[in-house]
Each structure stands twice: as C-alpha cells, then as structure tokens.
Amino acid sequence: MNWSINNRCPMSCTGCYNPFVADQITYEQALSIVDKLAAHGTTDLVLAGGDPLLWPPIFGVIDYATSSGISVALDTTGYTLTPDKLQRLAPLSSLRLPLDGTTPAVQRAFRHSPDRDLPARFQQSLHLCHVAGFPKVRVHTVASRANISDLAAIADSVMSHPSVRQWVVFQWWGRRAPKSLTETMAINAESIRYELTKIRARHPGREIIFAETTERELLNWMIQSSGQVVTFGSGPEEEFIIGNLLTDEIADISRHPILDFEAMARGVPVTPQS
C-alpha cells in the first residue's frame, strides 16, 4: 500500500503524481486507517507525500504501524533529516531518497527547489545515514531525456555509499503533463534498459531495478492525504478513484474491477534485499 500521507513538499517535480488535494486527515484518522490495513493483513506500507517528514505526527504513525505488524518504508526528500530523526526512523524497512543527477543543473531539470545544489543535499542525507548506521536506504532515480546520459555517473555515486541497498530507476511517466513537456522529458524503455545493462556490468551483485511505465499502471493502491484511494493508468489524466479508507472497507475496495492484481505481483519489490 502506498500512502501520500502529507501534501507539503519542498520540491516541485516535473510530472509529479500527487494531486495535492487540500484535505488532510488527522493523526487519529491515520491510526484508524492503519487499524484497517493491519486487520486486512497488509504486509508492506510505503509512506510518501509530499514529504511525510514535514508532517509532525508521522513518527507516531510509523511506530503504530510497525507495532501492528506492518513493514513500513518512507519516501522523503531528505531535507529535514537529522541524527535524531534517523534514530526515530530505525523501525523502517527502508528509507527512500531521490537522486536524478550528479550536477545541480541535471537534478533541477526534474526536481525544482529553492536549494541550488540538490545533489549535495542528497550526499548529506546519505552521510547522515552512514554515520547513524542506518543500512536500509533505497535511492529513487527518474530517468528522462534530461538525465539519460548521466545515469552511469548517478549509479557510481549511489553505489559508492554503504548504506544504499537498492537503486530503483523509474521511467518518467508524464502524468498530467502537456504534450510539449512529454516531448521534452519522455524517453523510451529500450534506451533506459541499454544504459542499465552497462551499469549492472559495472556493479555486479547490486540490487538495481527498472520500473517502466507500462508495468506500473493500475497496480498502485495510492491512499491520498484525504483518505481517498486511487489508482493510475498510463494516460496523462487517467486517475481512478476506487474508494476511501475513512468510510470503506478494504475488502470492498479490493473488488474494484480496474485493479490489476497480476501486475501487482510482479511490481517493484518494496523491501531491499538484506
């Protein structure tokens, strides 16, 4: 289960999947949703945003979910990571950090931020993880025309850190993107596979995963910050509302005919290998 639990974010990513709805559940409502997930037998929960670390109750939700037997991962920009926060994040199955370029110019082609040196911010976050002895980092890279020539250098940077256990390369999707932007950013899966073949040869034995767009449609349970549950198609405006966890039971949502459970079974692994 993927949960965009908070809409605040210090970045503005080109083609972001989050609709940034205005409604925000309360901490008590979040715990009631966790109860539903645990009762249903949910094994893995990914907390995302926005940036969930900008929502003060997030640590309570993590503790409550893990104590309920759910394996919890967290997506963050890394902006607000501190040694104290990493200590509180110790129960996580993985901490996900973004890197889409080895230079500020390439990184900012996708992730826009007032910060002028996002790769340095990323390196700082990884350094904090290393010092804290946090060995469960998963790095996310969105491959596009803007950074395809930088993928090898990104891989070298990612693989040089002992805390990194998994690198996932997502093909840029372009949901909600106008045609002009799609023509600028979109790149075919074959070009990415070609680069990853060379990268895997340079880094044998490392967990490198390619998530192409055709393998990601209609498989995500995306809980929004309002409690609404959606799934995505591959088209620029294909977002389907399938329920709301504040009012509906998971068993009822699961019966929605649009969900592709076969695709879910072959999706990107949630937890890095040990």
C-alpha positions in Angstrom: 0.0 0.0 0.0 1.3 3.5 -0.9 0.1 6.4 1.2 0.6 10.0 0.3 0.1 10.9 3.9 1.2 14.6 3.7 1.0 17.1 0.8 3.6 19.6 1.9 6.8 19.3 -0.1 10.0 21.4 -0.6 10.3 20.3 -4.2 8.2 20.6 -7.3 8.9 17.6 -9.6 8.1 17.6 -13.3 5.2 15.3 -13.8 4.5 14.7 -10.1 1.9 12.0 -9.5 0.5 13.7 -6.3 -2.7 15.8 -7.0 -2.0 17.7 -3.7 -5.6 17.6 -2.6 -6.5 20.2 0.1 -7.9 17.7 2.7 -5.5 16.4 5.4 -6.5 13.6 7.7 -5.9 13.9 11.4 -3.5 11.7 13.4 -6.4 9.8 14.9 -7.9 9.2 11.5 -4.4 7.9 10.3 -4.3 5.4 13.1 -7.8 4.2 12.2 -6.6 3.6 8.7 -3.6 1.7 10.0 -6.0 -0.5 12.0 -7.9 -1.3 8.8 -4.7 -2.1 7.0 -3.5 -4.4 9.8 -6.8 -6.2 10.1 -6.8 -6.8 6.4 -3.3 -8.4 6.6 -1.4 -5.7 4.8 2.3 -6.6 4.8 4.0 -3.5 3.5 3.2 0.2 3.7 5.1 3.0 1.9 4.6 6.4 3.5 5.1 9.2 1.0 3.9 12.7 0.1 4.8 15.4 -0.5 7.4 14.8 2.2 6.0 12.9 5.1 8.7 14.1 7.4 7.1 17.6 7.2 4.0 16.2 9.0 4.7 16.2 12.7 2.6 13.1 13.6 4.5 10.9 11.2 6.7 9.2 13.8 3.6 8.1 15.8 2.1 6.6 12.6 5.3 4.7 11.9 5.5 3.3 15.4 1.8 2.4 15.5 2.0 0.6 12.1 5.2 -1.3 12.9 3.8 -2.4 16.3 0.7 -3.6 14.3 3.0 -6.0 12.3 3.2 -3.9 9.1 6.6 -3.4 7.4 6.9 0.4 6.8 9.0 2.3 4.3 9.3 6.0 3.9 9.9 8.3 0.9 11.5 11.6 1.8 13.3 14.4 0.0 15.9 14.3 2.9 15.6 18.0 3.5 14.8 17.7 7.2 16.8 14.6 8.1 18.8 14.8 11.3 20.6 12.3 13.5 17.7 12.4 16.0 15.1 11.8 13.3 17.1 8.9 11.9 17.1 7.3 15.3 13.3 7.6 15.4 13.2 6.1 11.9 15.1 3.0 12.9 12.0 0.7 12.7 11.7 1.4 8.9 12.2 -1.4 6.4 13.7 1.2 4.1 14.3 4.9 3.7 13.9 6.3 0.2 15.9 9.3 -1.1 15.9 10.9 -4.6 18.8 11.5 -6.9 18.2 12.3 -10.5 21.5 14.0 -11.5 25.1 14.3 -10.4 25.1 18.1 -11.0 22.7 20.8 -9.8 21.7 21.5 -13.4 20.7 18.0 -14.3 19.0 17.4 -10.9 17.0 20.6 -11.2 15.8 19.6 -14.7 13.4 17.3 -12.9 13.2 18.3 -9.2 12.7 22.0 -8.8 13.6 23.6 -5.5 15.0 26.8 -4.0 18.0 24.8 -3.0 20.7 25.4 -5.6 22.6 22.2 -5.0 20.3 19.3 -4.6 23.0 16.6 -5.2 24.9 18.0 -2.3 21.8 17.8 -0.2 21.4 14.1 -1.2 25.0 13.4 -0.3 24.5 15.0 3.1 21.5 12.8 3.7 23.4 9.6 2.8 26.3 10.7 5.1 23.8 11.1 8.0 22.6 7.6 7.3 26.1 6.2 7.2 27.1 7.9 10.5 23.9 6.7 12.1 24.5 3.2 11.0 21.2 3.1 9.0 21.9 0.5 6.3 18.4 0.4 4.7 18.5 3.2 2.1 16.8 2.9 -1.3 17.6 5.5 -3.9 15.0 6.6 -6.5 16.0 8.0 -9.9 13.6 9.1 -12.5 15.1 8.5 -15.9 14.2 11.0 -18.7 15.8 12.7 -21.7 17.3 15.2 -19.3 19.5 12.7 -17.4 19.9 9.6 -19.5 23.5 10.5 -20.3 24.1 10.9 -16.5 22.7 7.6 -15.4 26.1 5.9 -15.2 27.5 8.7 -13.1 24.4 8.6 -10.9 24.9 4.8 -10.4 28.6 5.3 -9.4 27.5 7.9 -6.9 24.7 5.8 -5.4 26.7 2.5 -5.3 29.6 4.2 -3.5 27.6 4.5 -0.3 27.5 1.5 2.1 24.1 2.5 3.4 22.4 2.0 0.0 20.8 -1.4 -0.5 18.6 -0.8 -3.5 18.5 1.5 -6.6 15.3 1.9 -8.4 15.2 3.7 -11.8 11.7 4.8 -12.8 10.9 5.7 -16.4 9.5 9.2 -16.4 5.7 8.9 -16.7 4.4 12.3 -17.7 1.1 12.0 -15.9 -0.8 15.4 -16.1 2.0 16.6 -18.4 1.1 18.6 -21.6 2.3 17.2 -24.9 5.1 19.7 -25.2 6.6 18.7 -21.8 6.2 15.0 -22.7 8.2 15.5 -25.9 11.0 17.2 -23.8 11.2 14.7 -21.0 9.9 11.3 -22.1 12.3 8.5 -23.1 11.6 5.0 -24.3 12.2 2.0 -22.1 14.7 0.4 -24.5 17.1 3.3 -24.1 17.0 3.0 -20.3 17.5 -0.8 -20.4 20.5 -0.3 -22.6 22.1 2.0 -20.1 21.2 -0.2 -17.2 22.8 -3.3 -18.8 26.1 -1.5 -18.9 25.6 -0.2 -15.3 24.8 -3.7 -14.0 28.0 -5.0 -15.5 30.0 -2.2 -13.7 28.2 -3.0 -10.4 27.6 -6.8 -10.3 25.6 -8.2 -7.4 23.9 -4.9 -6.6 20.1 -4.6 -6.5 19.3 -2.4 -9.5 15.6 -2.4 -10.5 14.0 -0.8 -13.6 10.3 0.3 -13.2 8.9 1.2 -16.6 5.6 2.9 -17.0 3.7 0.0 -18.7 4.5 -2.2 -15.6 3.1 0.4 -13.1 -0.4 1.2 -14.4 -3.4 0.1 -12.4 -1.4 -1.6 -9.7 -0.8 1.1 -7.1 -3.1 1.5 -4.2 -2.4 5.2 -3.6 -4.0 6.5 -0.4 -4.2 10.2 -0.6 -3.9 12.7 2.3 -7.7 12.8 2.5 -8.1 9.0 2.9 -9.3 8.6 -0.7 -7.8 5.7 -2.6 -6.9 6.0 -6.3 -5.0 4.0 -8.9 -3.3 5.3 -12.1 -3.5 4.4 -15.7 -0.8 5.2 -18.2 -2.6 8.2 -19.8 -1.9 11.7 -18.8 -5.2 12.1 -17.0 -6.0 8.5 -16.0 -6.6 8.6 -12.3 -9.4 6.4 -11.0 -11.0 6.8 -7.5 -11.6 3.4 -6.1 -12.7 4.2 -2.5 -12.0 6.0 0.7 -10.4 4.3 3.8 -12.2 6.6 6.2 -15.5 5.2 5.1 -15.0 2.0 3.0 -13.7 -1.5 3.9 -10.5 -2.7 2.2 -12.3 -5.9 1.0 -14.8 -3.8 -0.8 -12.1 -1.6 -2.5 -10.2 -4.7 -3.5 -13.1 -5.9 -5.6 -12.9 -2.8 -7.9 -12.6 -4.3 -11.4 -10.0 -1.9 -12.6 -7.3 -3.2 -10.3 -4.6 -5.5 -11.9 -3.5 -7.9 -9.2 -1.3 -9.9 -11.6 0.6 -6.7 -12.3 0.9 -6.1 -8.5 2.5 -9.5 -8.1 5.3 -8.6 -10.5 5.8 -5.0 -9.3 8.9 -3.3 -7.8 10.0 -5.1 -4.6 9.1 -3.0 -1.5 12.0 -4.0 0.8 15.7 -4.2 -0.3 17.5 -7.5 0.0 19.5 -7.9 3.2 
